[in-house]
């Protein structure tokens, strides 16, 4: 709930395009810091290599496809989908 309240407060402060660039940049930094804090991330964690960015993109794409399949499937039990979703977020052991 804290994130929602913070985002709503920021929403009320969104600058217009006519405001100086410094104002826009300051707002962008406040929004970014709010999100980083909410998800317990640091700026360094977001600096992904090209390979890491591609792997993350592939992971998100695969999960999106599975969610679309779940929404389209009518004969799969909730227990089966729960098992599938549980395995989706696990990191494979090498």
N, CA, C and O atoms as a GROMACS GRO file, in nm:
protein
  376
    1UNK      N    1   0.081  -0.119   0.000
    1UNK     CA    2   0.000   0.000   0.000
    1UNK      C    3   0.086   0.126   0.000
    1UNK      O    4   0.045   0.229  -0.054
    2UNK      N    5   0.205   0.118   0.060
    2UNK     CA    6   0.290   0.237   0.064
    2UNK      C    7   0.329   0.280  -0.076
    2UNK      O    8   0.333   0.399  -0.106
    3UNK      N    9   0.357   0.183  -0.163
    3UNK     CA   10   0.394   0.217  -0.300
    3UNK      C   11   0.280   0.288  -0.370
    3UNK      O   12   0.302   0.386  -0.441
    4UNK      N   13   0.159   0.240  -0.352
    4UNK     CA   14   0.043   0.302  -0.416
    4UNK      C   15   0.029   0.447  -0.370
    4UNK      O   16   0.006   0.536  -0.451
    5UNK      N   17   0.044   0.469  -0.241
    5UNK     CA   18   0.032   0.605  -0.187
    5UNK      C   19   0.142   0.695  -0.242
    5UNK      O   20   0.118   0.811  -0.276
    6UNK      N   21   0.263   0.641  -0.251
    6UNK     CA   22   0.374   0.720  -0.304
    6UNK      C   23   0.353   0.753  -0.452
    6UNK      O   24   0.380   0.865  -0.496
    7UNK      N   25   0.304   0.655  -0.528
    7UNK     CA   26   0.279   0.679  -0.670
    7UNK      C   27   0.166   0.779  -0.690
    7UNK      O   28   0.170   0.861  -0.782
    8UNK      N   29   0.064   0.772  -0.605
    8UNK     CA   30  -0.045   0.868  -0.616
    8UNK      C   31   0.003   1.009  -0.583
    8UNK      O   32  -0.039   1.106  -0.647
    9UNK      N   33   0.092   1.021  -0.485
    9UNK     CA   34   0.148   1.151  -0.452
    9UNK      C   35   0.232   1.204  -0.568
    9UNK      O   36   0.226   1.323  -0.600
   10UNK      N   37   0.309   1.117  -0.629
   10UNK     CA   38   0.390   1.158  -0.745
   10UNK      C   39   0.301   1.196  -0.863
   10UNK      O   40   0.331   1.290  -0.936
   11UNK      N   41   0.192   1.123  -0.880
   11UNK     CA   42   0.101   1.151  -0.991
   11UNK      C   43   0.050   1.295  -0.983
   11UNK      O   44   0.032   1.361  -1.085
   12UNK      N   45   0.026   1.342  -0.863
   12UNK     CA   46  -0.023   1.479  -0.844
   12UNK      C   47   0.085   1.582  -0.875
   12UNK      O   48   0.056   1.700  -0.889
   13UNK      N   49   0.210   1.537  -0.885
   13UNK     CA   50   0.322   1.628  -0.909
   13UNK      C   51   0.382   1.616  -1.048
   13UNK      O   52   0.487   1.675  -1.075
   14UNK      N   53   0.319   1.540  -1.136
   14UNK     CA   54   0.375   1.519  -1.269
   14UNK      C   55   0.391   1.654  -1.339
   14UNK      O   56   0.294   1.728  -1.354
   15UNK      N   57   0.513   1.684  -1.381
   15UNK     CA   58   0.535   1.812  -1.448
   15UNK      C   59   0.482   1.809  -1.592
   15UNK      O   60   0.467   1.702  -1.652
   16UNK      N   61   0.454   1.926  -1.644
   16UNK     CA   62   0.411   1.936  -1.783
   16UNK      C   63   0.533   1.943  -1.873
   16UNK      O   64   0.645   1.969  -1.827
   17UNK      N   65   0.511   1.921  -2.001
   17UNK     CA   66   0.620   1.928  -2.098
   17UNK      C   67   0.678   2.069  -2.109
   17UNK      O   68   0.790   2.087  -2.158
   18UNK      N   69   0.603   2.166  -2.064
   18UNK     CA   70   0.647   2.305  -2.076
   18UNK      C   71   0.740   2.348  -1.963
   18UNK      O   72   0.798   2.457  -1.968
   19UNK      N   73   0.754   2.264  -1.861
   19UNK     CA   74   0.841   2.298  -1.751
   19UNK      C   75   0.987   2.275  -1.790
   19UNK      O   76   1.015   2.198  -1.882
   20UNK      N   77   1.080   2.340  -1.720
   20UNK     CA   78   1.222   2.326  -1.755
   20UNK      C   79   1.268   2.180  -1.748
   20UNK      O   80   1.214   2.099  -1.672
   21UNK      N   81   1.367   2.152  -1.826
   21UNK     CA   82   1.422   2.016  -1.834
   21UNK      C   83   1.467   1.966  -1.696
   21UNK      O   84   1.451   1.848  -1.665
   22UNK      N   85   1.522   2.055  -1.615
   22UNK     CA   86   1.570   2.016  -1.482
   22UNK      C   87   1.454   1.966  -1.395
   22UNK      O   88   1.471   1.874  -1.315
   23UNK      N   89   1.338   2.027  -1.410
   23UNK     CA   90   1.220   1.985  -1.334
   23UNK      C   91   1.178   1.845  -1.377
   23UNK      O   92   1.146   1.760  -1.294
   24UNK      N   93   1.178   1.822  -1.508
   24UNK     CA   94   1.142   1.689  -1.561
   24UNK      C   95   1.241   1.583  -1.514
   24UNK      O   96   1.201   1.474  -1.474
   25UNK      N   97   1.370   1.616  -1.517
   25UNK     CA   98   1.472   1.520  -1.474
   25UNK      C   99   1.460   1.490  -1.324
   25UNK      O  100   1.474   1.375  -1.283
   26UNK      N  101   1.434   1.591  -1.245
   26UNK     CA  102   1.418   1.570  -1.100
   26UNK      C  103   1.299   1.480  -1.072
   26UNK      O  104   1.305   1.392  -0.986
   27UNK      N  105   1.189   1.502  -1.143
   27UNK     CA  106   1.072   1.418  -1.124
   27UNK      C  107   1.102   1.274  -1.164
   27UNK      O  108   1.064   1.180  -1.094
   28UNK      N  109   1.169   1.257  -1.276
   28UNK     CA  110   1.205   1.123  -1.322
   28UNK      C  111   1.291   1.052  -1.219
   28UNK      O  112   1.271   0.933  -1.193
   29UNK      N  113   1.385   1.123  -1.160
   29UNK     CA  114   1.471   1.062  -1.057
   29UNK      C  115   1.392   1.024  -0.932
   29UNK      O  116   1.417   0.919  -0.873
   30UNK      N  117   1.296   1.108  -0.893
   30UNK     CA  118   1.213   1.074  -0.776
   30UNK      C  119   1.129   0.950  -0.804
   30UNK      O  120   1.117   0.863  -0.717
   31UNK      N  121   1.072   0.941  -0.923
   31UNK     CA  122   0.991   0.824  -0.960
   31UNK      C  123   1.078   0.699  -0.962
   31UNK      O  124   1.039   0.595  -0.909
   32UNK      N  125   1.195   0.709  -1.023
   32UNK     CA  126   1.284   0.594  -1.031
   32UNK      C  127   1.326   0.549  -0.891
   32UNK      O  128   1.326   0.429  -0.863
   33UNK      N  129   1.361   0.642  -0.804
   33UNK     CA  130   1.403   0.607  -0.669
   33UNK      C  131   1.288   0.544  -0.590
   33UNK      O  132   1.310   0.452  -0.511
   34UNK      N  133   1.168   0.593  -0.611
   34UNK     CA  134   1.050   0.536  -0.544
   34UNK      C  135   1.035   0.389  -0.582
   34UNK      O  136   1.010   0.304  -0.496
   35UNK      N  137   1.048   0.359  -0.711
   35UNK     CA  138   1.034   0.221  -0.757
   35UNK      C  139   1.149   0.133  -0.710
   35UNK      O  140   1.128   0.018  -0.670
   36UNK      N  141   1.270   0.186  -0.714
   36UNK     CA  142   1.384   0.109  -0.665
   36UNK      C  143   1.365   0.073  -0.518
   36UNK      O  144   1.388  -0.041  -0.478
   37UNK      N  145   1.324   0.170  -0.438
   37UNK     CA  146   1.303   0.145  -0.295
   37UNK      C  147   1.192   0.044  -0.271
   37UNK      O  148   1.204  -0.043  -0.185
   38UNK      N  149   1.084   0.054  -0.347
   38UNK     CA  150   0.970  -0.036  -0.329
   38UNK      C  151   1.006  -0.182  -0.356
   38UNK      O  152   0.953  -0.272  -0.293
   39UNK      N  153   1.096  -0.203  -0.451
   39UNK     CA  154   1.133  -0.339  -0.489
   39UNK      C  155   1.270  -0.380  -0.435
   39UNK      O  156   1.327  -0.481  -0.476
   40UNK      N  157   1.322  -0.300  -0.341
   40UNK     CA  158   1.450  -0.329  -0.277
   40UNK      C  159   1.560  -0.351  -0.380
   40UNK      O  160   1.636  -0.449  -0.372
   41UNK      N  161   1.569  -0.261  -0.475
   41UNK     CA  162   1.670  -0.268  -0.580
   41UNK      C  163   1.768  -0.152  -0.567
   41UNK      O  164   1.737  -0.050  -0.505
   42UNK      N  165   1.885  -0.169  -0.624
   42UNK     CA  166   1.981  -0.060  -0.634
   42UNK      C  167   2.001  -0.030  -0.782
   42UNK      O  168   1.969  -0.112  -0.868
   43UNK      N  169   2.055   0.086  -0.810
   43UNK     CA  170   2.081   0.123  -0.949
   43UNK      C  171   2.177   0.023  -1.013
   43UNK      O  172   2.164  -0.008  -1.132
   44UNK      N  173   2.274  -0.026  -0.936
   44UNK     CA  174   2.372  -0.121  -0.988
   44UNK      C  175   2.305  -0.251  -1.033
   44UNK      O  176   2.351  -0.315  -1.128
   45UNK      N  177   2.199  -0.290  -0.966
   45UNK     CA  178   2.128  -0.412  -1.002
   45UNK      C  179   2.062  -0.400  -1.138
   45UNK      O  180   2.034  -0.502  -1.203
   46UNK      N  181   2.035  -0.279  -1.182
   46UNK     CA  182   1.968  -0.259  -1.310
   46UNK      C  183   2.064  -0.250  -1.427
   46UNK      O  184   2.020  -0.248  -1.542
   47UNK      N  185   2.191  -0.244  -1.400
   47UNK     CA  186   2.291  -0.238  -1.506
   47UNK      C  187   2.321  -0.379  -1.554
   47UNK      O  188   2.415  -0.444  -1.508
   48UNK      N  189   2.240  -0.425  -1.647
   48UNK     CA  190   2.252  -0.562  -1.698
   48UNK      C  191   2.344  -0.566  -1.820
   48UNK      O  192   2.350  -0.472  -1.899
   49UNK      N  193   2.415  -0.676  -1.832
   49UNK     CA  194   2.492  -0.697  -1.954
   49UNK      C  195   2.394  -0.727  -2.067
   49UNK      O  196   2.276  -0.750  -2.043
   50UNK      N  197   2.443  -0.726  -2.188
   50UNK     CA  198   2.356  -0.756  -2.302
   50UNK      C  199   2.300  -0.898  -2.290
   50UNK      O  200   2.183  -0.921  -2.320
   51UNK      N  201   2.382  -0.990  -2.247
   51UNK     CA  202   2.337  -1.130  -2.232
   51UNK      C  203   2.232  -1.141  -2.121
   51UNK      O  204   2.133  -1.213  -2.136
   52UNK      N  205   2.253  -1.069  -2.010
   52UNK     CA  206   2.155  -1.072  -1.901
   52UNK      C  207   2.022  -1.009  -1.944
   52UNK      O  208   1.916  -1.060  -1.911
   53UNK      N  209   2.030  -0.899  -2.018
   53UNK     CA  210   1.908  -0.833  -2.064
   53UNK      C  211   1.832  -0.925  -2.159
   53UNK      O  212   1.709  -0.931  -2.154
   54UNK      N  213   1.904  -0.995  -2.246
   54UNK     CA  214   1.838  -1.087  -2.339
   54UNK      C  215   1.774  -1.204  -2.264
   54UNK      O  216   1.662  -1.244  -2.295
   55UNK      N  217   1.844  -1.258  -2.165
   55UNK     CA  218   1.790  -1.368  -2.085
   55UNK      C  219   1.665  -1.323  -2.010
   55UNK      O  220   1.566  -1.396  -2.003
   56UNK      N  221   1.669  -1.203  -1.953
   56UNK     CA  222   1.552  -1.151  -1.882
   56UNK      C  223   1.435  -1.132  -1.977
   56UNK      O  224   1.321  -1.165  -1.944
   57UNK      N  225   1.462  -1.079  -2.094
   57UNK     CA  226   1.357  -1.060  -2.195
   57UNK      C  227   1.295  -1.194  -2.234
   57UNK      O  228   1.173  -1.205  -2.246
   58UNK      N  229   1.378  -1.294  -2.255
   58UNK     CA  230   1.327  -1.428  -2.290
   58UNK      C  231   1.243  -1.487  -2.177
   58UNK      O  232   1.139  -1.548  -2.202
   59UNK      N  233   1.288  -1.468  -2.054
   59UNK     CA  234   1.216  -1.519  -1.938
   59UNK      C  235   1.077  -1.454  -1.928
   59UNK      O  236   0.977  -1.522  -1.907
   60UNK      N  237   1.073  -1.323  -1.942
   60UNK     CA  238   0.946  -1.251  -1.934
   60UNK      C  239   0.854  -1.293  -2.048
   60UNK      O  240   0.734  -1.311  -2.027
   61UNK      N  241   0.908  -1.308  -2.167
   61UNK     CA  242   0.829  -1.351  -2.282
   61UNK      C  243   0.768  -1.489  -2.259
   61UNK      O  244   0.650  -1.511  -2.286
   62UNK      N  245   0.850  -1.582  -2.209
   62UNK     CA  246   0.801  -1.718  -2.185
   62UNK      C  247   0.689  -1.717  -2.080
   62UNK      O  248   0.589  -1.787  -2.095
   63UNK      N  249   0.706  -1.639  -1.975
   63UNK     CA  250   0.604  -1.632  -1.872
   63UNK      C  251   0.476  -1.568  -1.926
   63UNK      O  252   0.366  -1.609  -1.890
   64UNK      N  253   0.491  -1.469  -2.010
   64UNK     CA  254   0.374  -1.405  -2.070
   64UNK      C  255   0.296  -1.505  -2.156
   64UNK      O  256   0.173  -1.507  -2.154
   65UNK      N  257   0.367  -1.588  -2.231
   65UNK     CA  258   0.301  -1.691  -2.312
   65UNK      C  259   0.225  -1.791  -2.224
   65UNK      O  260   0.114  -1.831  -2.257
   66UNK      N  261   0.286  -1.830  -2.115
   66UNK     CA  262   0.220  -1.926  -2.026
   66UNK      C  263   0.094  -1.864  -1.965
   66UNK      O  264  -0.008  -1.932  -1.952
   67UNK      N  265   0.101  -1.737  -1.928
   67UNK     CA  266  -0.018  -1.670  -1.874
   67UNK      C  267  -0.128  -1.663  -1.979
   67UNK      O  268  -0.245  -1.684  -1.948
   68UNK      N  269  -0.092  -1.634  -2.104
   68UNK     CA  270  -0.191  -1.632  -2.212
   68UNK      C  271  -0.253  -1.770  -2.232
   68UNK      O  272  -0.373  -1.782  -2.256
   69UNK      N  273  -0.170  -1.874  -2.222
   69UNK     CA  274  -0.223  -2.011  -2.233
   69UNK      C  275  -0.320  -2.040  -2.120
   69UNK      O  276  -0.426  -2.100  -2.141
   70UNK      N  277  -0.285  -1.998  -2.000
   70UNK     CA  278  -0.372  -2.021  -1.885
   70UNK      C  279  -0.507  -1.954  -1.906
   70UNK      O  280  -0.611  -2.011  -1.875
   71UNK      N  281  -0.504  -1.833  -1.957
   71UNK     CA  282  -0.628  -1.760  -1.979
   71UNK      C  283  -0.713  -1.825  -2.088
   71UNK      O  284  -0.836  -1.816  -2.085
   72UNK      N  285  -0.648  -1.890  -2.184
   72UNK     CA  286  -0.721  -1.952  -2.294
   72UNK      C  287  -0.765  -2.095  -2.263
   72UNK      O  288  -0.860  -2.146  -2.323
   73UNK      N  289  -0.696  -2.160  -2.169
   73UNK     CA  290  -0.726  -2.300  -2.139
   73UNK      C  291  -0.853  -2.312  -2.055
   73UNK      O  292  -0.875  -2.234  -1.962
   74UNK      N  293  -0.934  -2.409  -2.090
   74UNK     CA  294  -1.056  -2.431  -2.014
   74UNK      C  295  -1.059  -2.570  -1.950
   74UNK      O  296  -1.138  -2.594  -1.859
   75UNK      N  297  -0.975  -2.661  -1.996
   75UNK     CA  298  -0.979  -2.798  -1.945
   75UNK      C  299  -0.867  -2.830  -1.847
   75UNK      O  300  -0.855  -2.944  -1.803
   76UNK      N  301  -0.786  -2.733  -1.813
   76UNK     CA  302  -0.675  -2.758  -1.721
   76UNK      C  303  -0.720  -2.719  -1.580
   76UNK      O  304  -0.773  -2.610  -1.558
   77UNK      N  305  -0.699  -2.810  -1.488
   77UNK     CA  306  -0.746  -2.786  -1.351
   77UNK      C  307  -0.663  -2.677  -1.283
   77UNK      O  308  -0.548  -2.653  -1.321
   78UNK      N  309  -0.722  -2.612  -1.184
   78UNK     CA  310  -0.646  -2.512  -1.109
   78UNK      C  311  -0.521  -2.570  -1.042
   78UNK      O  312  -0.420  -2.501  -1.029
   79UNK      N  313  -0.529  -2.696  -0.999
   79UNK     CA  314  -0.413  -2.759  -0.935
   79UNK      C  315  -0.298  -2.775  -1.035
   79UNK      O  316  -0.181  -2.754  -1.000
   80UNK      N  317  -0.330  -2.811  -1.159
   80UNK     CA  318  -0.226  -2.826  -1.261
   80UNK      C  319  -0.162  -2.691  -1.290
   80UNK      O  320  -0.040  -2.682  -1.302
   81UNK      N  321  -0.244  -2.586  -1.303
   81UNK     CA  322  -0.188  -2.453  -1.329
   81UNK      C  323  -0.105  -2.405  -1.211
   81UNK      O  324  -0.003  -2.338  -1.231
   82UNK      N  325  -0.145  -2.438  -1.091
   82UNK     CA  326  -0.067  -2.399  -0.973
   82UNK      C  327   0.071  -2.464  -0.978
   82UNK      O  328   0.172  -2.400  -0.946
   83UNK      N  329   0.076  -2.589  -1.019
   83UNK     CA  330   0.205  -2.659  -1.031
   83UNK      C  331   0.290  -2.596  -1.140
   83UNK      O  332   0.410  -2.578  -1.122
   84UNK      N  333   0.229  -2.563  -1.253
   84UNK     CA  334   0.302  -2.500  -1.363
   84UNK      C  335   0.358  -2.365  -1.318
   84UNK      O  336   0.475  -2.335  -1.340
   85UNK      N  337   0.273  -2.284  -1.256
   85UNK     CA  338   0.317  -2.152  -1.210
   85UNK      C  339   0.428  -2.163  -1.105
   85UNK      O  340   0.520  -2.081  -1.102
   86UNK      N  341   0.420  -2.263  -1.020
   86UNK     CA  342   0.524  -2.282  -0.920
   86UNK      C  343   0.658  -2.311  -0.982
   86UNK      O  344   0.760  -2.266  -0.931
   87UNK      N  345   0.659  -2.386  -1.091
   87UNK     CA  346   0.784  -2.418  -1.159
   87UNK      C  347   0.833  -2.303  -1.246
   87UNK      O  348   0.952  -2.295  -1.276
   88UNK      N  349   0.744  -2.214  -1.287
   88UNK     CA  350   0.782  -2.103  -1.376
   88UNK      C  351   0.885  -2.012  -1.310
   88UNK      O  352   0.976  -1.962  -1.378
   89UNK      N  353   0.874  -1.990  -1.182
   89UNK     CA  354   0.959  -1.893  -1.115
   89UNK      C  355   1.081  -1.954  -1.049
   89UNK      O  356   1.159  -1.883  -0.986
   90UNK      N  357   1.098  -2.086  -1.063
   90UNK     CA  358   1.214  -2.151  -1.004
   90UNK      C  359   1.334  -2.143  -1.098
   90UNK      O  360   1.321  -2.157  -1.219
   91UNK      N  361   1.450  -2.121  -1.040
   91UNK     CA  362   1.573  -2.120  -1.117
   91UNK      C  363   1.619  -2.263  -1.134
   91UNK      O  364   1.630  -2.336  -1.035
   92UNK      N  365   1.646  -2.306  -1.258
   92UNK     CA  366   1.690  -2.444  -1.278
   92UNK      C  367   1.828  -2.467  -1.216
   92UNK      O  368   1.915  -2.380  -1.220
   93UNK      N  369   1.847  -2.585  -1.159
   93UNK     CA  370   1.977  -2.622  -1.102
   93UNK      C  371   2.065  -2.678  -1.211
   93UNK      O  372   2.021  -2.756  -1.294
   94UNK      N  373   2.191  -2.636  -1.209
   94UNK     CA  374   2.287  -2.684  -1.310
   94UNK      C  375   2.372  -2.794  -1.255
   94UNK      O  376   2.458  -2.847  -1.325
   0.00000   0.00000   0.00000
